[in-house]
Amino acid sequence: MYVKEKLEINTDKLYYGFPVVLLGYKDDRFKYNATTISSSYSLKDTLTIGVKSESHSAANIKKYGEFTLNVPSDKLLGEVEVCGFFSGHNKLQQADLTYEIAKTIDAPVIDDCFLTLECKVVHCYDHHGYTHFVADITNRLVDNDLIDEEGNFRIGEIDTIHFTGCNELRQYRFLKEEKATKGDFIYTSDNCCG
């Protein structure tokens, strides 16, 4: 029995705080394009993303087997929405996003995004109207002002956009100023497990 009462929610969408990213990909119609997604995660040198199976991006990523994952800050919310709302359009041009071609693949690296992962697809499968791509990360790029003098990533300075909500309402959320480091909570005198 639950101590705190839990209720079922009748929704087919439930976003509990996923990072918003821009996928860059080679495009048959426009040479290169981008789309907004909030379904991605990485484990070591592997990245998994999900997109609608009937989407323009899914068809092109399946065909070419490569894409970039570009992480925007909240300064790009207008561009994020353009890339998310106009399927099949030339969204890089429509959102006025400048880009360069990636070093290890043939896909766009979006200049105004502070982090880019270059990816080669190793597996894809369709499930319930969505295509899941599993890819190897072939290169990682980070804005130079997010690297300290010792070459370390300044994690505390990134400010990603997160997506939350359900069918009724979906919102953008942002990281708060309060930060904690892994291990800060378990190794206190009250919680120490070892």
Biotite code that builds the C-alpha atoms (Angstrom):
import biotite.structure as struc

atoms = struc.array([
    struc.Atom([0.000, 0.000, 0.000], chain_id="A", res_id=1, res_name="MET", atom_name="CA", element="C"),
    struc.Atom([1.240, 3.490, -0.882], chain_id="A", res_id=2, res_name="TYR", atom_name="CA", element="C"),
    struc.Atom([1.731, 5.896, 2.011], chain_id="A", res_id=3, res_name="VAL", atom_name="CA", element="C"),
    struc.Atom([0.956, 8.828, -0.271], chain_id="A", res_id=4, res_name="LYS", atom_name="CA", element="C"),
    struc.Atom([-2.123, 8.425, -2.473], chain_id="A", res_id=5, res_name="GLU", atom_name="CA", element="C"),
    struc.Atom([-1.387, 8.116, -6.192], chain_id="A", res_id=6, res_name="LYS", atom_name="CA", element="C"),
    struc.Atom([-3.949, 8.599, -8.942], chain_id="A", res_id=7, res_name="LEU", atom_name="CA", element="C"),
    struc.Atom([-3.958, 7.284, -12.488], chain_id="A", res_id=8, res_name="GLU", atom_name="CA", element="C"),
    struc.Atom([-3.755, 9.959, -15.153], chain_id="A", res_id=9, res_name="ILE", atom_name="CA", element="C"),
    struc.Atom([-5.573, 9.393, -18.444], chain_id="A", res_id=10, res_name="ASN", atom_name="CA", element="C"),
    struc.Atom([-3.116, 10.753, -21.013], chain_id="A", res_id=11, res_name="THR", atom_name="CA", element="C"),
    struc.Atom([-1.061, 9.250, -23.806], chain_id="A", res_id=12, res_name="ASP", atom_name="CA", element="C"),
    struc.Atom([1.683, 11.867, -23.377], chain_id="A", res_id=13, res_name="LYS", atom_name="CA", element="C"),
    struc.Atom([3.524, 12.548, -20.141], chain_id="A", res_id=14, res_name="LEU", atom_name="CA", element="C"),
    struc.Atom([6.733, 14.544, -20.220], chain_id="A", res_id=15, res_name="TYR", atom_name="CA", element="C"),
    struc.Atom([8.512, 14.722, -16.882], chain_id="A", res_id=16, res_name="TYR", atom_name="CA", element="C"),
    struc.Atom([11.411, 16.979, -17.791], chain_id="A", res_id=17, res_name="GLY", atom_name="CA", element="C"),
    struc.Atom([13.243, 15.969, -20.977], chain_id="A", res_id=18, res_name="PHE", atom_name="CA", element="C"),
    struc.Atom([15.942, 18.153, -22.551], chain_id="A", res_id=19, res_name="PRO", atom_name="CA", element="C"),
    struc.Atom([14.907, 19.914, -25.759], chain_id="A", res_id=20, res_name="VAL", atom_name="CA", element="C"),
    struc.Atom([17.414, 19.428, -28.603], chain_id="A", res_id=21, res_name="VAL", atom_name="CA", element="C"),
    struc.Atom([17.720, 20.194, -32.295], chain_id="A", res_id=22, res_name="LEU", atom_name="CA", element="C"),
    struc.Atom([18.527, 17.297, -34.619], chain_id="A", res_id=23, res_name="LEU", atom_name="CA", element="C"),
    struc.Atom([20.502, 18.231, -37.702], chain_id="A", res_id=24, res_name="GLY", atom_name="CA", element="C"),
    struc.Atom([20.310, 15.893, -40.681], chain_id="A", res_id=25, res_name="TYR", atom_name="CA", element="C"),
    struc.Atom([20.987, 15.568, -44.397], chain_id="A", res_id=26, res_name="LYS", atom_name="CA", element="C"),
    struc.Atom([17.825, 16.315, -46.377], chain_id="A", res_id=27, res_name="ASP", atom_name="CA", element="C"),
    struc.Atom([16.855, 15.239, -49.910], chain_id="A", res_id=28, res_name="ASP", atom_name="CA", element="C"),
    struc.Atom([14.893, 18.434, -50.553], chain_id="A", res_id=29, res_name="ARG", atom_name="CA", element="C"),
    struc.Atom([16.909, 21.152, -48.772], chain_id="A", res_id=30, res_name="PHE", atom_name="CA", element="C"),
    struc.Atom([20.382, 19.561, -48.529], chain_id="A", res_id=31, res_name="LYS", atom_name="CA", element="C"),
    struc.Atom([20.368, 19.978, -44.709], chain_id="A", res_id=32, res_name="TYR", atom_name="CA", element="C"),
    struc.Atom([17.595, 20.457, -42.177], chain_id="A", res_id=33, res_name="ASN", atom_name="CA", element="C"),
    struc.Atom([16.759, 20.375, -38.468], chain_id="A", res_id=34, res_name="ALA", atom_name="CA", element="C"),
    struc.Atom([13.933, 19.329, -36.192], chain_id="A", res_id=35, res_name="THR", atom_name="CA", element="C"),
    struc.Atom([13.140, 19.771, -32.513], chain_id="A", res_id=36, res_name="THR", atom_name="CA", element="C"),
    struc.Atom([12.773, 16.735, -30.261], chain_id="A", res_id=37, res_name="ILE", atom_name="CA", element="C"),
    struc.Atom([12.677, 16.019, -26.547], chain_id="A", res_id=38, res_name="SER", atom_name="CA", element="C"),
    struc.Atom([13.271, 12.258, -26.699], chain_id="A", res_id=39, res_name="SER", atom_name="CA", element="C"),
    struc.Atom([16.960, 11.477, -26.334], chain_id="A", res_id=40, res_name="SER", atom_name="CA", element="C"),
    struc.Atom([19.444, 9.958, -23.953], chain_id="A", res_id=41, res_name="TYR", atom_name="CA", element="C"),
    struc.Atom([23.102, 9.005, -24.065], chain_id="A", res_id=42, res_name="SER", atom_name="CA", element="C"),
    struc.Atom([25.106, 6.255, -22.417], chain_id="A", res_id=43, res_name="LEU", atom_name="CA", element="C"),
    struc.Atom([28.876, 6.543, -22.835], chain_id="A", res_id=44, res_name="LYS", atom_name="CA", element="C"),
    struc.Atom([29.451, 6.576, -26.638], chain_id="A", res_id=45, res_name="ASP", atom_name="CA", element="C"),
    struc.Atom([25.872, 5.684, -27.597], chain_id="A", res_id=46, res_name="THR", atom_name="CA", element="C"),
    struc.Atom([22.907, 7.989, -28.166], chain_id="A", res_id=47, res_name="LEU", atom_name="CA", element="C"),
    struc.Atom([19.256, 6.985, -28.546], chain_id="A", res_id=48, res_name="THR", atom_name="CA", element="C"),
    struc.Atom([16.598, 9.288, -30.002], chain_id="A", res_id=49, res_name="ILE", atom_name="CA", element="C"),
    struc.Atom([12.934, 8.929, -30.912], chain_id="A", res_id=50, res_name="GLY", atom_name="CA", element="C"),
    struc.Atom([10.962, 10.747, -33.622], chain_id="A", res_id=51, res_name="VAL", atom_name="CA", element="C"),
    struc.Atom([7.564, 10.285, -35.268], chain_id="A", res_id=52, res_name="LYS", atom_name="CA", element="C"),
    struc.Atom([7.851, 7.540, -37.887], chain_id="A", res_id=53, res_name="SER", atom_name="CA", element="C"),
    struc.Atom([5.974, 9.477, -40.582], chain_id="A", res_id=54, res_name="GLU", atom_name="CA", element="C"),
    struc.Atom([8.107, 12.605, -40.086], chain_id="A", res_id=55, res_name="SER", atom_name="CA", element="C"),
    struc.Atom([10.395, 14.175, -42.646], chain_id="A", res_id=56, res_name="HIS", atom_name="CA", element="C"),
    struc.Atom([13.336, 13.800, -40.255], chain_id="A", res_id=57, res_name="SER", atom_name="CA", element="C"),
    struc.Atom([12.748, 10.058, -39.677], chain_id="A", res_id=58, res_name="ALA", atom_name="CA", element="C"),
    struc.Atom([12.746, 9.360, -43.442], chain_id="A", res_id=59, res_name="ALA", atom_name="CA", element="C"),
    struc.Atom([15.979, 11.285, -44.019], chain_id="A", res_id=60, res_name="ASN", atom_name="CA", element="C"),
    struc.Atom([17.815, 9.925, -40.979], chain_id="A", res_id=61, res_name="ILE", atom_name="CA", element="C"),
    struc.Atom([16.838, 6.380, -42.032], chain_id="A", res_id=62, res_name="LYS", atom_name="CA", element="C"),
    struc.Atom([18.111, 7.059, -45.556], chain_id="A", res_id=63, res_name="LYS", atom_name="CA", element="C"),
    struc.Atom([21.441, 8.667, -44.639], chain_id="A", res_id=64, res_name="TYR", atom_name="CA", element="C"),
    struc.Atom([22.117, 7.035, -41.248], chain_id="A", res_id=65, res_name="GLY", atom_name="CA", element="C"),
    struc.Atom([23.634, 10.136, -39.662], chain_id="A", res_id=66, res_name="GLU", atom_name="CA", element="C"),
    struc.Atom([22.542, 13.130, -37.598], chain_id="A", res_id=67, res_name="PHE", atom_name="CA", element="C"),
    struc.Atom([23.769, 15.706, -35.124], chain_id="A", res_id=68, res_name="THR", atom_name="CA", element="C"),
    struc.Atom([22.200, 16.352, -31.750], chain_id="A", res_id=69, res_name="LEU", atom_name="CA", element="C"),
    struc.Atom([22.537, 20.091, -30.978], chain_id="A", res_id=70, res_name="ASN", atom_name="CA", element="C"),
    struc.Atom([21.733, 21.440, -27.510], chain_id="A", res_id=71, res_name="VAL", atom_name="CA", element="C"),
    struc.Atom([20.288, 24.981, -27.482], chain_id="A", res_id=72, res_name="PRO", atom_name="CA", element="C"),
    struc.Atom([20.005, 27.436, -24.609], chain_id="A", res_id=73, res_name="SER", atom_name="CA", element="C"),
    struc.Atom([16.860, 29.376, -23.762], chain_id="A", res_id=74, res_name="ASP", atom_name="CA", element="C"),
    struc.Atom([18.060, 32.176, -26.062], chain_id="A", res_id=75, res_name="LYS", atom_name="CA", element="C"),
    struc.Atom([16.963, 30.015, -29.007], chain_id="A", res_id=76, res_name="LEU", atom_name="CA", element="C"),
    struc.Atom([13.350, 29.339, -28.016], chain_id="A", res_id=77, res_name="LEU", atom_name="CA", element="C"),
    struc.Atom([11.949, 30.965, -31.170], chain_id="A", res_id=78, res_name="GLY", atom_name="CA", element="C"),
    struc.Atom([14.246, 28.876, -33.352], chain_id="A", res_id=79, res_name="GLU", atom_name="CA", element="C"),
    struc.Atom([13.399, 25.744, -31.327], chain_id="A", res_id=80, res_name="VAL", atom_name="CA", element="C"),
    struc.Atom([9.704, 26.303, -32.047], chain_id="A", res_id=81, res_name="GLU", atom_name="CA", element="C"),
    struc.Atom([10.236, 26.973, -35.754], chain_id="A", res_id=82, res_name="VAL", atom_name="CA", element="C"),
    struc.Atom([12.142, 23.687, -36.042], chain_id="A", res_id=83, res_name="CYS", atom_name="CA", element="C"),
    struc.Atom([9.402, 21.899, -34.110], chain_id="A", res_id=84, res_name="GLY", atom_name="CA", element="C"),
    struc.Atom([6.283, 23.237, -35.820], chain_id="A", res_id=85, res_name="PHE", atom_name="CA", element="C"),
    struc.Atom([6.932, 23.255, -39.573], chain_id="A", res_id=86, res_name="PHE", atom_name="CA", element="C"),
    struc.Atom([7.420, 19.656, -40.676], chain_id="A", res_id=87, res_name="SER", atom_name="CA", element="C"),
    struc.Atom([8.836, 19.225, -44.161], chain_id="A", res_id=88, res_name="GLY", atom_name="CA", element="C"),
    struc.Atom([9.961, 22.867, -44.493], chain_id="A", res_id=89, res_name="HIS", atom_name="CA", element="C"),
    struc.Atom([13.499, 24.219, -44.797], chain_id="A", res_id=90, res_name="ASN", atom_name="CA", element="C"),
    struc.Atom([13.685, 24.918, -41.061], chain_id="A", res_id=91, res_name="LYS", atom_name="CA", element="C"),
    struc.Atom([17.371, 25.871, -40.870], chain_id="A", res_id=92, res_name="LEU", atom_name="CA", element="C"),
    struc.Atom([16.661, 28.718, -43.299], chain_id="A", res_id=93, res_name="GLN", atom_name="CA", element="C"),
    struc.Atom([13.244, 29.529, -41.829], chain_id="A", res_id=94, res_name="GLN", atom_name="CA", element="C"),
    struc.Atom([14.729, 29.810, -38.297], chain_id="A", res_id=95, res_name="ALA", atom_name="CA", element="C"),
    struc.Atom([17.813, 31.639, -39.661], chain_id="A", res_id=96, res_name="ASP", atom_name="CA", element="C"),
    struc.Atom([20.153, 29.110, -38.021], chain_id="A", res_id=97, res_name="LEU", atom_name="CA", element="C"),
    struc.Atom([23.726, 29.133, -39.300], chain_id="A", res_id=98, res_name="THR", atom_name="CA", element="C"),
    struc.Atom([25.626, 25.879, -39.393], chain_id="A", res_id=99, res_name="TYR", atom_name="CA", element="C"),
    struc.Atom([28.774, 24.105, -40.531], chain_id="A", res_id=100, res_name="GLU", atom_name="CA", element="C"),
    struc.Atom([29.104, 20.533, -41.742], chain_id="A", res_id=101, res_name="ILE", atom_name="CA", element="C"),
    struc.Atom([30.205, 18.099, -39.045], chain_id="A", res_id=102, res_name="ALA", atom_name="CA", element="C"),
    struc.Atom([33.742, 16.741, -38.996], chain_id="A", res_id=103, res_name="LYS", atom_name="CA", element="C"),
    struc.Atom([32.918, 13.001, -38.880], chain_id="A", res_id=104, res_name="THR", atom_name="CA", element="C"),
    struc.Atom([29.535, 12.833, -40.672], chain_id="A", res_id=105, res_name="ILE", atom_name="CA", element="C"),
    struc.Atom([27.547, 14.696, -43.342], chain_id="A", res_id=106, res_name="ASP", atom_name="CA", element="C"),
    struc.Atom([25.080, 16.639, -41.178], chain_id="A", res_id=107, res_name="ALA", atom_name="CA", element="C"),
    struc.Atom([24.825, 20.216, -39.849], chain_id="A", res_id=108, res_name="PRO", atom_name="CA", element="C"),
    struc.Atom([26.437, 21.462, -36.622], chain_id="A", res_id=109, res_name="VAL", atom_name="CA", element="C"),
    struc.Atom([24.235, 24.380, -35.524], chain_id="A", res_id=110, res_name="ILE", atom_name="CA", element="C"),
    struc.Atom([26.494, 27.314, -34.583], chain_id="A", res_id=111, res_name="ASP", atom_name="CA", element="C"),
    struc.Atom([24.306, 28.838, -31.851], chain_id="A", res_id=112, res_name="ASP", atom_name="CA", element="C"),
    struc.Atom([23.950, 25.563, -29.902], chain_id="A", res_id=113, res_name="CYS", atom_name="CA", element="C"),
    struc.Atom([26.489, 25.155, -27.107], chain_id="A", res_id=114, res_name="PHE", atom_name="CA", element="C"),
    struc.Atom([26.905, 21.379, -27.452], chain_id="A", res_id=115, res_name="LEU", atom_name="CA", element="C"),
    struc.Atom([26.798, 19.078, -30.473], chain_id="A", res_id=116, res_name="THR", atom_name="CA", element="C"),
    struc.Atom([27.078, 15.306, -30.739], chain_id="A", res_id=117, res_name="LEU", atom_name="CA", element="C"),
    struc.Atom([27.867, 13.858, -34.168], chain_id="A", res_id=118, res_name="GLU", atom_name="CA", element="C"),
    struc.Atom([26.155, 10.471, -34.548], chain_id="A", res_id=119, res_name="CYS", atom_name="CA", element="C"),
    struc.Atom([26.076, 7.455, -36.898], chain_id="A", res_id=120, res_name="LYS", atom_name="CA", element="C"),
    struc.Atom([23.001, 5.237, -36.728], chain_id="A", res_id=121, res_name="VAL", atom_name="CA", element="C"),
    struc.Atom([23.723, 1.599, -35.867], chain_id="A", res_id=122, res_name="VAL", atom_name="CA", element="C"),
    struc.Atom([20.145, 0.412, -35.353], chain_id="A", res_id=123, res_name="HIS", atom_name="CA", element="C"),
    struc.Atom([16.609, 1.716, -35.826], chain_id="A", res_id=124, res_name="CYS", atom_name="CA", element="C"),
    struc.Atom([13.188, 0.268, -35.208], chain_id="A", res_id=125, res_name="TYR", atom_name="CA", element="C"),
    struc.Atom([9.588, 1.436, -35.425], chain_id="A", res_id=126, res_name="ASP", atom_name="CA", element="C"),
    struc.Atom([7.250, 1.030, -32.465], chain_id="A", res_id=127, res_name="HIS", atom_name="CA", element="C"),
    struc.Atom([3.722, 2.487, -32.037], chain_id="A", res_id=128, res_name="HIS", atom_name="CA", element="C"),
    struc.Atom([4.220, 5.206, -34.655], chain_id="A", res_id=129, res_name="GLY", atom_name="CA", element="C"),
    struc.Atom([7.679, 6.286, -33.496], chain_id="A", res_id=130, res_name="TYR", atom_name="CA", element="C"),
    struc.Atom([11.118, 5.449, -34.863], chain_id="A", res_id=131, res_name="THR", atom_name="CA", element="C"),
    struc.Atom([13.863, 4.813, -32.337], chain_id="A", res_id=132, res_name="HIS", atom_name="CA", element="C"),
    struc.Atom([17.422, 5.374, -33.539], chain_id="A", res_id=133, res_name="PHE", atom_name="CA", element="C"),
    struc.Atom([20.417, 3.986, -31.670], chain_id="A", res_id=134, res_name="VAL", atom_name="CA", element="C"),
    struc.Atom([23.626, 5.683, -32.779], chain_id="A", res_id=135, res_name="ALA", atom_name="CA", element="C"),
    struc.Atom([27.326, 5.764, -32.016], chain_id="A", res_id=136, res_name="ASP", atom_name="CA", element="C"),
    struc.Atom([28.647, 9.185, -31.009], chain_id="A", res_id=137, res_name="ILE", atom_name="CA", element="C"),
    struc.Atom([31.547, 9.900, -33.362], chain_id="A", res_id=138, res_name="THR", atom_name="CA", element="C"),
    struc.Atom([32.467, 13.373, -32.083], chain_id="A", res_id=139, res_name="ASN", atom_name="CA", element="C"),
    struc.Atom([31.566, 15.801, -29.286], chain_id="A", res_id=140, res_name="ARG", atom_name="CA", element="C"),
    struc.Atom([31.785, 19.580, -29.678], chain_id="A", res_id=141, res_name="LEU", atom_name="CA", element="C"),
    struc.Atom([31.381, 22.130, -26.868], chain_id="A", res_id=142, res_name="VAL", atom_name="CA", element="C"),
    struc.Atom([31.580, 25.942, -27.016], chain_id="A", res_id=143, res_name="ASP", atom_name="CA", element="C"),
    struc.Atom([35.073, 26.962, -25.932], chain_id="A", res_id=144, res_name="ASN", atom_name="CA", element="C"),
    struc.Atom([33.756, 29.226, -23.154], chain_id="A", res_id=145, res_name="ASP", atom_name="CA", element="C"),
    struc.Atom([32.324, 26.105, -21.476], chain_id="A", res_id=146, res_name="LEU", atom_name="CA", element="C"),
    struc.Atom([35.785, 24.551, -21.157], chain_id="A", res_id=147, res_name="ILE", atom_name="CA", element="C"),
    struc.Atom([37.974, 25.649, -18.234], chain_id="A", res_id=148, res_name="ASP", atom_name="CA", element="C"),
    struc.Atom([41.743, 26.208, -18.237], chain_id="A", res_id=149, res_name="GLU", atom_name="CA", element="C"),
    struc.Atom([42.384, 22.515, -17.434], chain_id="A", res_id=150, res_name="GLU", atom_name="CA", element="C"),
    struc.Atom([40.192, 21.336, -20.335], chain_id="A", res_id=151, res_name="GLY", atom_name="CA", element="C"),
    struc.Atom([37.228, 20.314, -18.167], chain_id="A", res_id=152, res_name="ASN", atom_name="CA", element="C"),
    struc.Atom([33.580, 20.883, -19.096], chain_id="A", res_id=153, res_name="PHE", atom_name="CA", element="C"),
    struc.Atom([32.016, 23.687, -17.017], chain_id="A", res_id=154, res_name="ARG", atom_name="CA", element="C"),
    struc.Atom([28.864, 21.746, -16.243], chain_id="A", res_id=155, res_name="ILE", atom_name="CA", element="C"),
    struc.Atom([27.504, 24.360, -13.850], chain_id="A", res_id=156, res_name="GLY", atom_name="CA", element="C"),
    struc.Atom([27.310, 26.977, -16.597], chain_id="A", res_id=157, res_name="GLU", atom_name="CA", element="C"),
    struc.Atom([25.002, 25.144, -19.008], chain_id="A", res_id=158, res_name="ILE", atom_name="CA", element="C"),
    struc.Atom([21.362, 26.114, -19.108], chain_id="A", res_id=159, res_name="ASP", atom_name="CA", element="C"),
    struc.Atom([19.296, 23.597, -21.006], chain_id="A", res_id=160, res_name="THR", atom_name="CA", element="C"),
    struc.Atom([15.604, 23.786, -21.923], chain_id="A", res_id=161, res_name="ILE", atom_name="CA", element="C"),
    struc.Atom([13.391, 21.015, -20.543], chain_id="A", res_id=162, res_name="HIS", atom_name="CA", element="C"),
    struc.Atom([9.969, 19.867, -21.682], chain_id="A", res_id=163, res_name="PHE", atom_name="CA", element="C"),
    struc.Atom([7.213, 18.894, -19.225], chain_id="A", res_id=164, res_name="THR", atom_name="CA", element="C"),
    struc.Atom([3.494, 18.256, -19.353], chain_id="A", res_id=165, res_name="GLY", atom_name="CA", element="C"),
    struc.Atom([0.773, 16.023, -20.770], chain_id="A", res_id=166, res_name="CYS", atom_name="CA", element="C"),
    struc.Atom([-1.951, 16.174, -23.447], chain_id="A", res_id=167, res_name="ASN", atom_name="CA", element="C"),
    struc.Atom([-3.633, 19.136, -21.731], chain_id="A", res_id=168, res_name="GLU", atom_name="CA", element="C"),
    struc.Atom([-0.622, 21.434, -21.308], chain_id="A", res_id=169, res_name="LEU", atom_name="CA", element="C"),
    struc.Atom([3.045, 21.265, -22.204], chain_id="A", res_id=170, res_name="ARG", atom_name="CA", element="C"),
    struc.Atom([5.635, 23.736, -20.949], chain_id="A", res_id=171, res_name="GLN", atom_name="CA", element="C"),
    struc.Atom([9.293, 24.619, -21.177], chain_id="A", res_id=172, res_name="TYR", atom_name="CA", element="C"),
    struc.Atom([11.213, 24.495, -17.901], chain_id="A", res_id=173, res_name="ARG", atom_name="CA", element="C"),
    struc.Atom([14.738, 25.696, -17.185], chain_id="A", res_id=174, res_name="PHE", atom_name="CA", element="C"),
    struc.Atom([17.512, 24.695, -14.814], chain_id="A", res_id=175, res_name="LEU", atom_name="CA", element="C"),
    struc.Atom([17.515, 26.583, -11.545], chain_id="A", res_id=176, res_name="LYS", atom_name="CA", element="C"),
    struc.Atom([20.547, 28.279, -10.080], chain_id="A", res_id=177, res_name="GLU", atom_name="CA", element="C"),
    struc.Atom([20.787, 25.807, -7.207], chain_id="A", res_id=178, res_name="GLU", atom_name="CA", element="C"),
    struc.Atom([23.291, 23.109, -8.091], chain_id="A", res_id=179, res_name="LYS", atom_name="CA", element="C"),
    struc.Atom([24.524, 20.010, -6.327], chain_id="A", res_id=180, res_name="ALA", atom_name="CA", element="C"),
    struc.Atom([27.277, 17.564, -7.214], chain_id="A", res_id=181, res_name="THR", atom_name="CA", element="C"),
    struc.Atom([26.850, 13.818, -7.485], chain_id="A", res_id=182, res_name="LYS", atom_name="CA", element="C"),
    struc.Atom([27.324, 12.325, -4.026], chain_id="A", res_id=183, res_name="GLY", atom_name="CA", element="C"),
    struc.Atom([26.393, 15.491, -2.099], chain_id="A", res_id=184, res_name="ASP", atom_name="CA", element="C"),
    struc.Atom([23.330, 13.835, -0.573], chain_id="A", res_id=185, res_name="PHE", atom_name="CA", element="C"),
    struc.Atom([24.291, 10.244, 0.072], chain_id="A", res_id=186, res_name="ILE", atom_name="CA", element="C"),
    struc.Atom([27.548, 11.063, 1.842], chain_id="A", res_id=187, res_name="TYR", atom_name="CA", element="C"),
    struc.Atom([26.081, 13.348, 4.486], chain_id="A", res_id=188, res_name="THR", atom_name="CA", element="C"),
    struc.Atom([26.349, 12.184, 8.111], chain_id="A", res_id=189, res_name="SER", atom_name="CA", element="C"),
    struc.Atom([22.632, 11.248, 8.155], chain_id="A", res_id=190, res_name="ASP", atom_name="CA", element="C"),
    struc.Atom([22.572, 9.267, 4.915], chain_id="A", res_id=191, res_name="ASN", atom_name="CA", element="C"),
    struc.Atom([26.024, 7.706, 4.588], chain_id="A", res_id=192, res_name="CYS", atom_name="CA", element="C"),
    struc.Atom([25.728, 4.160, 3.252], chain_id="A", res_id=193, res_name="CYS", atom_name="CA", element="C"),
    struc.Atom([29.311, 3.193, 3.370], chain_id="A", res_id=194, res_name="GLY", atom_name="CA", element="C"),
])
